Amino acid sequence: MSNDNIFNLSDDELTLAKAKNSDKNRLDFAILLKYFQLESHYPKHLKYIDTLMLNCIANQLNILTSCIDDFDWEGRSTKCR
């Protein structure tokens, strides 16, 4: 995987994500952040997240991709205000 992959998190983004209190929260945060940067809105469901994006971000954080399975897609984290 090249260093210029659009799904790579910057050093600052990695620092922000790693500050979250659990692997699940770290992965959820990073996925929402990167998805919003690329699409200008939050995903409505896991099916909208590119598998390559999920794998790339999970690898950068050393987290299993399955951590995202329990994400609340209807929760306030994915709502625009």
MDAnalysis code that builds the backbone (N, CA, C; Angstrom):
import MDAnalysis as mda
import numpy as np

u = mda.Universe.empty(243, n_residues=81, atom_resindex=np.repeat(np.arange(81), 3), trajectory=True)
u.add_TopologyAttr("name", ["N", "CA", "C"] * 81)
u.add_TopologyAttr("resid", np.arange(1, 82))
u.add_TopologyAttr("resname", ["MET", "SER", "ASN", "ASP", "ASN", "ILE", "PHE", "ASN", "LEU", "SER", "ASP", "ASP", "GLU", "LEU", "THR", "LEU", "ALA", "LYS", "ALA", "LYS", "ASN", "SER", "ASP", "LYS", "ASN", "ARG", "LEU", "ASP", "PHE", "ALA", "ILE", "LEU", "LEU", "LYS", "TYR", "PHE", "GLN", "LEU", "GLU", "SER", "HIS", "TYR", "PRO", "LYS", "HIS", "LEU", "LYS", "TYR", "ILE", "ASP", "THR", "LEU", "MET", "LEU", "ASN", "CYS", "ILE", "ALA", "ASN", "GLN", "LEU", "ASN", "ILE", "LEU", "THR", "SER", "CYS", "ILE", "ASP", "ASP", "PHE", "ASP", "TRP", "GLU", "GLY", "ARG", "SER", "THR", "LYS", "CYS", "ARG"])
u.atoms.positions = np.array([
    [0.856, -1.181, 0.000],
    [0.000, 0.000, 0.000],
    [0.897, 1.237, 0.000],
    [0.598, 2.162, -0.870],
    [1.461, 3.340, -0.991],
    [1.194, 4.349, 0.115],
    [2.178, 5.206, 0.347],
    [2.050, 6.230, 1.379],
    [1.077, 7.328, 0.998],
    [0.721, 7.433, -0.287],
    [-0.191, 8.486, -0.708],
    [-1.635, 8.000, -0.825],
    [-1.942, 6.873, -0.199],
    [-3.296, 6.338, -0.201],
    [-4.252, 7.371, 0.403],
    [-5.355, 7.635, -0.280],
    [-6.306, 8.652, 0.208],
    [-6.926, 8.284, 1.548],
    [-6.835, 7.029, 1.938],
    [-7.418, 6.602, 3.205],
    [-6.443, 6.689, 4.376],
    [-5.207, 7.023, 4.110],
    [-4.235, 7.142, 5.202],
    [-4.575, 8.328, 6.093],
    [-4.442, 8.117, 7.382],
    [-4.635, 9.186, 8.357],
    [-3.328, 9.953, 8.515],
    [-3.436, 11.257, 8.706],
    [-2.248, 12.066, 8.986],
    [-1.778, 11.762, 10.408],
    [-0.591, 12.232, 10.745],
    [-0.083, 12.048, 12.106],
    [-1.030, 12.666, 13.131],
    [-1.551, 13.857, 12.831],
    [-2.490, 14.518, 13.757],
    [-3.787, 13.726, 13.897],
    [-4.281, 13.192, 12.784],
    [-5.512, 12.396, 12.832],
    [-5.296, 11.112, 13.622],
    [-4.149, 10.497, 13.449],
    [-3.825, 9.298, 14.235],
    [-3.778, 9.620, 15.724],
    [-3.174, 10.737, 16.062],
    [-3.097, 11.163, 17.463],
    [-4.495, 11.362, 18.044],
    [-5.362, 12.030, 17.296],
    [-6.750, 12.237, 17.751],
    [-7.473, 10.908, 17.952],
    [-7.354, 10.026, 16.971],
    [-8.045, 8.737, 17.050],
    [-7.527, 7.902, 18.212],
    [-6.216, 7.885, 18.382],
    [-5.622, 7.071, 19.443],
    [-5.947, 7.591, 20.837],
    [-6.415, 8.829, 20.936],
    [-6.785, 9.400, 22.232],
    [-8.152, 8.906, 22.719],
    [-8.902, 8.246, 21.852],
    [-10.216, 7.727, 22.248],
    [-10.027, 6.582, 23.229],
    [-11.064, 6.286, 24.014],
    [-10.919, 5.386, 25.156],
    [-11.065, 3.892, 24.868],
    [-11.331, 3.502, 23.625],
    [-11.432, 2.074, 23.304],
    [-11.120, 1.869, 21.825],
    [-10.786, 0.634, 21.465],
    [-10.530, 0.334, 20.055],
    [-11.744, 0.671, 19.200],
    [-12.913, 0.332, 19.690],
    [-14.147, 0.617, 18.954],
    [-14.279, 2.111, 18.695],
    [-14.098, 2.922, 19.727],
    [-14.223, 4.371, 19.574],
    [-13.126, 4.948, 18.679],
    [-11.923, 4.390, 18.774],
    [-10.831, 4.847, 17.918],
    [-11.161, 4.601, 16.445],
    [-11.637, 3.386, 16.140],
    [-11.958, 3.051, 14.762],
    [-13.170, 3.833, 14.267],
    [-14.207, 3.915, 15.076],
    [-15.407, 4.673, 14.691],
    [-15.055, 6.121, 14.376],
    [-14.289, 6.742, 15.262],
    [-13.895, 8.139, 15.076],
    [-13.117, 8.316, 13.780],
    [-12.117, 7.484, 13.567],
    [-11.255, 7.619, 12.392],
    [-12.028, 7.388, 11.096],
    [-12.920, 6.417, 11.088],
    [-13.733, 6.148, 9.894],
    [-14.640, 7.330, 9.600],
    [-15.320, 7.844, 10.611],
    [-16.201, 9.001, 10.400],
    [-15.420, 10.219, 9.926],
    [-14.257, 10.446, 10.512],
    [-13.426, 11.577, 10.131],
    [-13.007, 11.486, 8.667],
    [-12.444, 10.354, 8.277],
    [-11.944, 10.203, 6.916],
    [-13.087, 10.182, 5.901],
    [-14.182, 9.528, 6.245],
    [-15.333, 9.486, 5.334],
    [-15.862, 10.898, 5.101],
    [-15.979, 11.662, 6.173],
    [-16.479, 13.036, 6.040],
    [-15.530, 13.882, 5.191],
    [-14.242, 13.720, 5.377],
    [-13.268, 14.464, 4.573],
    [-13.444, 14.175, 3.082],
    [-13.709, 12.932, 2.754],
    [-13.799, 12.523, 1.351],
    [-15.172, 12.744, 0.728],
    [-16.234, 12.622, 1.522],
    [-17.599, 12.647, 0.984],
    [-18.425, 13.866, 1.400],
    [-17.939, 14.643, 2.350],
    [-18.636, 15.834, 2.867],
    [-19.953, 15.522, 3.568],
    [-20.098, 14.311, 4.010],
    [-21.230, 13.905, 4.849],
    [-20.838, 12.613, 5.550],
    [-21.602, 12.243, 6.567],
    [-21.317, 11.009, 7.293],
    [-22.018, 9.834, 6.622],
    [-21.455, 8.636, 6.743],
    [-22.110, 7.464, 6.152],
    [-23.379, 7.121, 6.913],
    [-24.355, 6.616, 6.197],
    [-25.626, 6.226, 6.821],
    [-25.587, 4.777, 7.310],
    [-24.624, 4.005, 6.804],
    [-24.545, 2.587, 7.151],
    [-23.175, 2.059, 6.760],
    [-22.781, 0.965, 7.360],
    [-21.503, 0.339, 7.070],
    [-21.354, 0.001, 5.593],
    [-22.446, -0.333, 4.925],
    [-22.368, -0.728, 3.509],
    [-21.847, 0.396, 2.612],
    [-21.863, 1.632, 3.086],
    [-21.369, 2.760, 2.300],
    [-19.864, 3.008, 2.477],
    [-19.264, 2.296, 3.401],
    [-17.841, 2.482, 3.680],
    [-17.038, 1.494, 2.832],
    [-16.127, 2.023, 2.058],
    [-15.265, 1.212, 1.208],
    [-14.469, 0.239, 2.081],
    [-14.454, -1.021, 1.695],
    [-13.728, -2.039, 2.449],
    [-12.241, -1.705, 2.545],
    [-11.689, -1.166, 1.479],
    [-10.283, -0.767, 1.495],
    [-10.045, 0.323, 2.536],
    [-10.976, 1.267, 2.631],
    [-10.871, 2.340, 3.625],
    [-10.895, 1.751, 5.036],
    [-11.844, 0.884, 5.304],
    [-11.967, 0.267, 6.624],
    [-10.695, -0.503, 6.970],
    [-10.216, -1.314, 6.049],
    [-9.007, -2.099, 6.296],
    [-7.783, -1.212, 6.494],
    [-7.641, -0.187, 5.669],
    [-6.497, 0.714, 5.751],
    [-6.458, 1.429, 7.105],
    [-7.583, 1.967, 7.518],
    [-7.637, 2.702, 8.788],
    [-7.457, 1.763, 9.979],
    [-8.101, 0.614, 9.932],
    [-7.940, -0.351, 11.025],
    [-6.482, -0.788, 11.143],
    [-5.820, -0.998, 10.014],
    [-4.400, -1.379, 10.037],
    [-3.536, -0.277, 10.637],
    [-3.822, 0.975, 10.289],
    [-3.039, 2.089, 10.835],
    [-3.181, 2.185, 12.347],
    [-4.352, 1.806, 12.846],
    [-4.628, 1.880, 14.281],
    [-4.339, 0.559, 15.008],
    [-3.956, -0.470, 14.235],
    [-3.731, -1.808, 14.798],
    [-4.964, -2.324, 15.535],
    [-6.113, -2.199, 14.851],
    [-7.402, -2.585, 15.419],
    [-8.083, -3.544, 14.446],
    [-8.819, -4.501, 14.959],
    [-9.601, -5.400, 14.108],
    [-10.758, -4.641, 13.469],
    [-11.025, -4.918, 12.205],
    [-12.131, -4.239, 11.512],
    [-13.482, -4.580, 12.141],
    [-13.571, -5.697, 12.826],
    [-14.836, -6.105, 13.446],
    [-15.283, -5.155, 14.550],
    [-14.395, -4.287, 15.012],
    [-14.763, -3.305, 16.048],
    [-15.890, -2.386, 15.571],
    [-16.034, -2.232, 14.272],
    [-17.050, -1.319, 13.754],
    [-18.432, -1.977, 13.688],
    [-18.489, -3.284, 13.912],
    [-19.753, -4.011, 13.782],
    [-20.850, -3.504, 14.714],
    [-20.494, -2.985, 15.865],
    [-21.486, -2.526, 16.841],
    [-21.753, -1.029, 16.775],
    [-21.289, -0.371, 15.706],
    [-21.472, 1.072, 15.597],
    [-22.951, 1.425, 15.475],
    [-23.380, 2.476, 16.159],
    [-24.775, 2.930, 16.126],
    [-24.958, 3.913, 14.965],
    [-25.416, 3.413, 13.835],
    [-25.577, 4.234, 12.635],
    [-26.730, 5.216, 12.759],
    [-27.571, 5.060, 13.748],
    [-28.691, 5.980, 13.970],
    [-28.406, 6.965, 15.099],
    [-27.256, 6.858, 15.717],
    [-26.898, 7.695, 16.855],
    [-26.509, 9.111, 16.459],
    [-26.297, 9.936, 17.446],
    [-26.000, 11.356, 17.212],
    [-24.656, 11.574, 16.545],
    [-23.739, 10.601, 16.614],
    [-22.431, 10.747, 15.977],
    [-22.519, 10.888, 14.467],
    [-23.557, 10.347, 13.880],
    [-23.683, 10.378, 12.420],
    [-24.715, 11.385, 11.940],
    [-25.196, 12.205, 12.815],
    [-26.211, 13.198, 12.437],
    [-25.581, 14.569, 12.240],
    [-25.985, 15.256, 11.186],
    [-25.554, 16.648, 10.969],
    [-26.439, 17.549, 11.820],
    [-25.856, 18.579, 12.334],
    [-26.622, 19.514, 13.156],
    [-26.722, 20.836, 12.457],
])
